[in-house]
Amino acid sequence: MEAIGAKGTNGTGGHGSWGEPDLSLLGTGRRPAPAFPLHLLGPWAGWCERKARGASAPVDYVAVALLASVGATIANVRWPQAGAAWAEPPVLWCGEVGPPSSSKSPSMDAAFTLVRFAEDRMTYGFEDVQQEHSTLKQACEARVEAWKIEVKTAVKNGDAPPAMPDAAREPPAPVRPRIRVADATVEALGALAAGLPRGLLLVRDELAGWLGAFDKYGGGGSDRAFAIEMYGGRSYVVDRMKNPEPLHIRHLSIGVLGGVQPDKLEMILNGPDDGLASRLLWAWPDVKPEFTLARGVQDDGPMQLAFSRLTDLVQGIDEFGQLEPVKLRLTGEAEDRLEAFARDMVERCHEASGLLAGTLGKARGHALRLSAVLEHLWWCGGSPGATEPKVISPEAVTAAADLLNAYFVPMAERVFGDAAIPIVERRGMLLARHLRQNQIGEFNARDVRRQVGGMLRDAADMEAACKQLLEANLIRRRFARAGDRKGRKAQNYEVHPEVIADRPFAETPVRRKMGTPVPVVSLAPIAPISAQMAPKAQTAQGGKIFLEQGEGSRIFVDLIEDNRDGDGENE
């Protein structure tokens, strides 16, 4: 049966017979997406824009993937330190939200071209290392055989057997250097983390699949516990199934980057209240760029070389000869700015609850991590002769705080607000938007259910969505049978003229009447930290800040506007 009511048909009822409709179901129920403050990326801003155009994607996806990649590349190489003892690995956990075909994967691939080049440089000469290990392994096996003969002889003569010489102990096999790792079990991730002490980036096309696989094979909660420990950079021991000797990881630091479909958010956010979701930095842009082909030849060589400078940084060595991160202290002024930001986040946290409170609680830690990421991003993209960062500058802390205030915290509000909308109301919103977008004045429930699919695929779900629209006075029944036949009446509906009215609709982030109102926390906007605590020594000209980065290297960062929403969190 074809859908009744051709496109643009307004139904038969007069407007006056309808009553007042609740048009909030026509919205998405979520706050608008903030724009990514691209200028904070300094010399990488243009590269991000170019790659986003080439992928026909919002620039958010490229920029966030770049930040996550930088954080993982220096994960256990450089740690920012504030105060006497507070240090964090700069790894970031980032979730890129969007429907299928929203160019999330091509955007991440843009950043991975940089990572792949860096990995190729890291693996140069690895075959020689493998060959050397094979030779050493054979030599150790020969020494073991010689030692066994000595033991047999000693036992035969009644003497004490000699201890196995240290030279007979086989060294661990070398692990091919890498930054990225895809689908891997906890044991495999642990082995990689032990063999690659610089840190890793776990990449998943669908984060819900990663989270859903926790303890799939009877881990008893250990998989999720391991995932949470990946964030903190602390020591960790992994017990192995086929080896009695456990793996000892001195600093477990693994960043996470992956995509999330909007209808999978609820599964991620409604998990155990252990802070895992609050560790994620979210990107869910509104913009849907038109498809465009990348024309002309793009030379990525300079930016690939720039990014790979991060792999030239060397780790420190402790008093026992073990590799460890080099701690970069914040300058005194940088600590003052971070302290002011943290205090503001604590105050705002008291006004929030649930997942948003968790995000605000972790904002100061995110600010510390982002300050190191931005500091090194500016450095590697700046003058090739610039000295590597020796401290975390006030400008880096300011930019990190602005990035959280202007983008990541408002984006968390957007993500958490959408997950808070009951699924039945989201189905009603989906149906209402379908009717408006396709200008449908009358429809048959079964036909529309088959057209839309997804959350309306099942008959019961479609019936619940229609009930939502009936209660909102957006549709009304016109059930009828064809001719004089017996049986169930066709579920036909007439659509309120206001639903398909040809005029702009104002987005409403909170439902007005239907069901339980969705709690969207709107915190009072404040002046950005860059305006509150402007650098004491900087040159401002033409809306730019000139940030000194190393010896003779300067980057140009746009001044932040003062009319932005501000939000925060507590650790």
N, C-alpha and C positions, 0 to 999 in steps of 0.2 A: 504493500500500500504506500502510495506517495504521501509525503507530508502535506497535510491540509493547510490551507492558508499560504498562498504564494508569498515569496519574498516581498516585503514591503506592505503586505496586507495588514491593516490595523484592526481587524476583527469587526464584529457587528455591533457590539455594545457601544453606547455613547459614553463619552468621557465622564459625564456627570454621574453616571450610575455606578462608578467604580469605587469611589472613596479614596482616601489618601494612601498612596503606596509607600512602603519602606524601601527606598532606593539604595540603602547601604549594601544590600546583597550584590549590587552591580559592581562594587569595588572588589579589591583583592583582600581587604582586611589587614593589610600590612602597611607600615610606614614607607614613604618614598625612599628610594635608594639614594644615598649621598654620592656625590661625584668624587672619584679618587683624586686626591691632591697630588697630581703627577709631578709638580715642580719640586716636591720634596726629594725626588730621586736624582736631582741634579743632572749630571751629564748623561744619565740613562733615560731621561724623559723622552727625548726624541726617538731613541731606539724602541721604546715601548709603544709609542704612537705608531711608528712604522710597522712594527710587527702586528699590532692589533688590526691595522687596516688590511694587511696581507692575509690575516686569518678571518676577516669580516667579523670581528669580535669586539666586545667592549674592552677598553684598555685595562680595566680592572683585572681581568683574568691574567693578562700578560704580566702586569706589575706585581701582583701577589705571587705568581709563580717565580718571578725573579727574586723577590725578597726571601721566599722559602729556600730557593737554590743557594743564595749567598749564605744564609744562616747555616745550612747543612755543610757547605764547603769549609766553613771555619768552625764547625761545631765544637771540636775539642782542640782547636788550634789557638783560638783567642777567646777568652772569657772576659766580659766586662765585670768590674768590681766596684761596688759603691760602699763606702764606709769601711770599717775594719775587716769585715768578714763576709759581706753579702756579695756573692758572685753567682752568675747564671750562665749556662751554655746558651749561645745565641740561636739555637735551633727554634724553628717556628712550626706550629701545626696550622695548616691553612686548608679551609674547605671552600671550594668554588661551586656555588649553587646555581643551577639553571636547568631548564628542561632539555631533553635530548635535542641534538642538532643546534645547540646554542654556542658552538665553537669553543667549548671548554678545553677539549683535548688539543686542537690545533694551537690554542693560546699557550698551553703548558709546553707543547713541543717547541715553541719559539724559545722559551727559556732553556729547554733541554738541548738545543743546538749549542748553547754556550757550555753546558755541563758536559756534553759528549766530547767537545774539543778539549776541555780541561782533563777529562778522563783519559783521552788518547795521549796527552802529554804525560800524565801520571804513569801510564803503563809502558812508556818508552824504555826499552831495555829489560822488560820483565822476563822475556824468554831467557836471557842470560842468567837472571836470578834463578829461574826454574832449573836450568841446566846445572848451575853450581850446586843447588840443593840436591839434585839427583846424584851428583858425584859424591857429595858429602854423606848422603844416605847410604850409598854403597860402602863407603869407607867405614861408617859406623857399624854396618852389618858385619863387615870383615873383622872389626875389633871385637864385636860381640862373640863371633865364632871363636876367635883366639882366646877370649876370656873364658868361654865355656870349657875349652881344652885345659886351661890352667886350673879351673875349678875341679874338673874330673881328676886331674893328676894329683892335686892337693888332697882330695878326699881319699884317693887310692893309697896315698902315702901316709894318711892319718894326720895331715897338716890342716891348719885353718884355711878355708877357701878365701881367695882374694876378693875384694870388693870390685864391682864392675867399674872400670875407669870412666871418668866424666867424658872423655873423648869418644866413648862408645854410645853415648846417649844421643838418639836421633833428634835433631832440632825440628820444631814445628814446620810444616810445609808453608811456603809463602802464599799469601792470598793476593790475587790480582787486584791492584788498586782500583777503586771505583767510588762513586758518590751516590748513585741511585741504586735502589733495589726495589723490585716489584713484589709480586705475590710470594710471600715467604712465611714459613712457620716460625713460631717463637724460637725453636731450637736453631733453625737456620739463621734467623736474624741475630741470635746470640753469638753464633759462630762467626758471622761476618763482623759483628761489632768487636769481638775479641781480636780478630785478625786485622781489622782496619781501624785502628784507634783514632783516626782523625774525625770520625763521625760519618753518618749516612743520612740519606733522604729516602724515606719510604714513599713510593708513588703508587697511587691506586686510582684507576678510572672511576671507581664507585666506592666511596668511603663506607657506605652502608654495608657493602659486602665484606669489607675488612672487619668492621665492628660486629657484624652478624656471625663471623667465623670464630669469634672468641670462644674458647673452650668447647669447640665443636666436637673434639675427640676426647672429651673427658678431662679437660685441664683443671677442673675444680676451682675455677676462678683465677688460676695463675696467669692465663693469657692476658686477661684484662689488667691484672696487676703489673705484668711486664710492660704492657703498653703505657701505663701511667708512669712507670719508672723511666721509660725512654725519654721522657720530657725533662727529667731533672738532672741528668748527667752524673748521678751518683754511682758508686760501685754496685755491682750486681753479680750474683752467682746463678748460673743456669745449669740445672741437673740434666744430664744426657741419658737417653734410653740405652744406647749401645756402648757407652763408655763410662766406667765407674768414676773416672776423674771429671769433676764438674768444670764448667767454663767460668773463669774469673774475668770479669770485665771491669776495668778500673773506672771508666767513665762511660756510662750508657747514655749516649746522646744521639737520638735519631729523630730527625725532622719528619713531618708528614705533609703530603700534598695530594689532594684528590678532589674529584668531582662528587656532587650530590644532586640528585634530582629532587625537586621541591616536595614531591609526595613521599619521599623517603626520609624527610627531616624528622618527622614524628618518631620514627623508630630510633634515630640517633639521640634525639633530645630527651626522650622518655625512658632512657636507660637508668641504671643505678646512679644515685646521687653521690658520685665519687669525684666530681670535678673534671671528668674527662672532656665533656662537651664545652666547658668553660675555658679549656686550654686552647680551643680552636679560634683562629682569626678567620672571619667569614667574608666572602665576597659574593654578593648577589645583585648585580647591576640590573637596572631597568632597561637600558638602551638596547635596541636590537638593530645593529647597523645593517645597511643594505649590503648584499653580496657584491664584492668588488674583487677583481683580479689584481694581483700584485704585478705591476708592469715594470719593465726595465730590469736592469741588473743591480742587485743589492749586494754590496760587498760587506759581509759580516766579519771578515777577517780581523779588522781592528778591534771590534767589540769582543770577539772571541779571545783574542790575545789579552785584552784588558781583564776579562773575567778570570782567565787562567792565572793571572798574577796572584790570585787568592791561594792557588795550590803551591805557590813558591814559598809561602809563609811556613816556617818550621815550628814544630812543637817544642815545648820546654822539656827539661829532664830534671827529675827530683833527686833527692839525696841517695836514692837506691838505684839510680840509673834507669828509672822507668819514665816513659813518655808521659807528659802531663800538659794541660793547657797553660799558655802564658796569660797571666792576669793583667788586664789593662785597667788601671784605676781611672775613675772619673776625676776630672779636675774639681777643685773646690767649688767653683761656680756651677759646674755641671751637677754636682751633688746637691747644691742648694735648689736647683731647678727640679731635679728628680724628687726631692723631699717635698717641695711645694705641690707638685703634681700628685704624689702619693697621698698627701693629706687631703687634697680635694677629692680623690677617688674614694677614700674612706668615708668622707662626709656624704658623698652621693650614694654610696653603698647602703647607707641607712635608709634612703628613700626608695630603694628597690627591693625586690624579693626574687626567689627562685633562681633560674639560670642567669638572669641579667645581673643579679647580685653577685653570682659567682664570677661572671665576666668582669664586673667592676672590681672585684677583689683581686683578680689576677692582672689588672691593668698596669700596676707599678712594675711587676715582673716583666710584662710584655714591653713596657717602655725601656727597661734596662736592656733587654735583648735587642729590641729594634734599634737602640742607639748604637750598639756595636755593628749591627748589620748595615745601617746607613753610613756609619763612619767608614767601613771598609768598602762599601759600594761606591761612595764618593772617591775614595783613594784609588781603587783599581781603575775607575773610569776617568781619572784625572791625568795629570802629566805623568808620562812613563818614568820620569826621573824622580818623582816625589818619594820621600821617605815613608815607609809604612807607618801607620798610626802607632804611637807610643802611649797615648792616653785617649780617653773618650771625651770629646770636646763638649762645651755647653751647647753649641749649635746642633750637635747630633742628638742630645737629650731633648732639646726644644723641638726638633723635627719629629722625633719619635712620639713625643707627647701630642703634638699637633696631628700626627697621623692617626693616633688613637682617638683623640677628641673629634676630629673632623670626619673620620671614616669608620674605623673598626668598631668602636662602641655603638654608634648609630646603626651600623650594619648588623651588629648582634641584636639590637632591638628589633630590627626588621625580621631577622631569622627566627628569633624566639617568639615574637608576636604571631607569626604565621603558624608556628607549631602549636601555639596555645588555642587557636581556633578549632573547635570541635570538628571532627571529620564530616559530620552530617551537615554542618553549616558550610564547609568548604565545597561539598557537593552542590548545595544550593547556589553558591556563588558561581560555580562552574556553569551550571545550567543557565542562570540569569545572564551571564556574560555571553554565552553562546547565542541566546535569543537576541540580545542587543547587537552583537557583532554581525549577525546574519540577517537582521531586520525581519524576524519571524513574528508575524502577528497571530497565527494559530498553528498548533502543532499536535502531532500524535506522539505520546510518550514513548511507545516502542520504536518508532522511526528515529526519533532524536537520540534515544539511547544507543541505537546501532551506529548512528552517525558520529557521536561524540566518543563513545567508548571510555577507556580509562576508568576514572572513579565512578562513572555512570554506566559501566558495562553491565552490571547485574540489574535485574528487574526490581529487586528490593531497594537497591541504592537509588535507582531512578524514582521510585515511588516516594522515598524519603526526601529527595531533592524537590520533587513537585509539592510535597507537603510544606516544605520550607517556603516556597514561593507563594503557595496559597495563603499561609499565615501572614506573609508580608504584603498580601494584596497585590502581587505582581502578575498573577494568573488567576483564571477561574475555570471551573469545569464546564465542558460542553459534551458530556458523555452521550453517546448515541449508538444504536445498532444500525447496520446497513439493511434497509428494507424491513420486512416483518419477521426476520429470522430470530430464533431463540439464541441464547448464549450471553456471554459477557459483553458488556458495552465497550466500544472502543474508547480508550482513554485519551480523548481529545481535550485540548485546553485553548482558551483564548488569552492573549497577552495584553496587559495593561498598556495603553498608548504611550504612557510616559517611559516605559522600558525601551521602546524603539523610537522615541522622539529624536529628531535630527538636530541635537544640540549637545554641546559639551557636557560631560558628567564630572562633577567634582568628587574626587576620591575621598572616601570616608574610612579612616583607619579603624574605627570602632563601630560595631553593630549598635543600632539605636534601640531596637525593640526585641529582636529575635533571640531567644535562648538566654544564656548567661553572657553578659558583656565580656568582651575580650580585654583583659587588663594590659593596656599599653602604657608603659611608664614613660612620661615625658619629663625629663629633668631640665631645670632652668638653664638656659644658655649662659655661658660665661665667656669673657674675653679669652682668646686662646693664650696658651702659656707664652707664646712668642711675643704677645703684646704685654702680658703681665710682667715678664722678666726679660726685657730686651737685652741682648748682649751689650756689655759695657764697651767693648771695642769692636766696632764693625763699621763698614762703610755702606750707606744706603744710597741708591741712585736709581731713578727710573723704575721704582717698584721692585727692585731686586736687592737681595742681601749678598754681599761678597763674603763668602766663608773661606777663611784661610785653612788650607788642607796641606800640611807638610811644608816642605821647603819650596816656596815659590809657586805652589799650585793653588789655584782658586777656582771655586765653582760658583755658579750664579743661581740663587734660589729665590723664587718669587716670594714676596711678603704675603703672609696669611691674612685673609680678610677677617674682620672682627665680628661678623654677624653669623658665625657658625654655631650649630648645636654642639654642646659639650657634654660628654658623659665619661664615666670611669669605673674602677673596680678595686677590691682589696685582696691581698694575697692569702 
